[in-house]
Amino acid sequence: MENRGHDAATAQFRLDWVDVARGIGIIAVVAGHVWTRGPARDAIYSFHMPLFFLLSGMLSRPHPVAAFTWRQIVTQMRPYAAFLILLLLADQIVEPMKGKAPIFRDWPQDMESILLGGTWLGGPFIIFWFVPCLMVARIAFNIALRRWPDPLDGRWALLLLPLALLAYGLGWAFDESPLGLLSAPMAVLLLWTGAAWPRIRWRNELILPLGLLALAGLAGVFPTLNMKVADYGWPLLSIASAVATSLLLFRLSALIARYAWPLRQFGRASLVIMYLHGALIHYCGPSLSKAWLLALALVLPFFAWHLVRLTPLRRVFL
């Protein structure tokens, strides 16, 4: 009985650190959309989206391909569609109340942009590229993981090198990204990195090289990232800096997991915060200070998450 209790506590601790890491990540996402220029924005953009892909990779396990693919499509695209429709309806109401025309006002022509998503969506919909990109990357990664369950299997090199070339080549060749899929090859690389990292024993000696690499990105020594448009800065170095920063934040999350209750809560609400914060920043930005805007864009979606959990709508939006 004592062993089972210890195992349950350990499992809960592991879940807690994941939520803390998600909490740090979602606060960085919101802050990066509040402060849209300057050193703070560049520091945030040096790591914030790779953090989520790495974390997803850490939690990945091989699953039957057909069942996993279907589950991903249903569970990811259902809230995607629900929040997209909700924000489209809100835009038809809020913008006219402010004396402006809605973002999408030419129907049915605008349906093309809405369905294409990705770089065709901005303003309140700025983050909608992420979920389709993650979903497709996870499906592709799972296919490979079924074949090679050990991420440190040398055969992964047969896939990773061409994938890296494809990721950078697509980023240099194209500016538009339907459903964010231009970034899917790099997302698969990050998923693999996240899956491989737990198999490498942590040593405190890693703190110095990881810290120096992270600092180079945070301080703007390396060009920053914009994964939405597949801009990865300097080849390998900018992404390596993002990985280093994220890994150090994961280590920090594990150390503070038991005490960081607010971060855990924001992490659990990260899906709703992700979808709703862009609209709040877009509509309230001109009338609020940056600090108040950050607080509003975090707190209101957080309470919305709590409310949705108590209603049947959770099956649609969560």
HELIX and SHEET records of a PDB file:
HELIX    1   1 GLU A    2  VAL A   34  1                                  33    
HELIX    2   2 PRO A   39  TYR A   45  1                                   7    
HELIX    3   3 HIS A   48  MET A   58  1                                  11    
HELIX    4   4 VAL A   65  MET A   97  1                                  33    
HELIX    5   5 MET A  111  LEU A  116  1                                   6    
HELIX    6   6 GLY A  118  TRP A  120  5                                   3    
HELIX    7   7 GLY A  123  PHE A  125  5                                   3    
HELIX    8   8 PHE A  130  ARG A  147  1                                  18    
HELIX    9   9 GLY A  154  TRP A  156  5                                   3    
HELIX   10  10 ALA A  157  ALA A  173  1                                  17    
HELIX   11  11 PRO A  178  SER A  183  5                                   6    
HELIX   12  12 ALA A  184  ALA A  196  1                                  13    
HELIX   13  13 TRP A  197  ARG A  199  5                                   3    
HELIX   14  14 ASN A  204  LEU A  206  5                                   3    
HELIX   15  15 ILE A  207  LEU A  218  1                                  12    
HELIX   16  16 MET A  227  VAL A  229  5                                   3    
HELIX   17  17 LEU A  237  ILE A  256  1                                  20    
HELIX   18  18 TRP A  261  ARG A  268  1                                   8    
HELIX   19  19 SER A  270  CYS A  284  1                                  15    
HELIX   20  20 GLY A  285  SER A  287  5                                   3    
HELIX   21  21 LYS A  290  ARG A  309  1                                  20    
HELIX   22  22 ARG A  314  PHE A  317  1                                   4    
END                                                                             
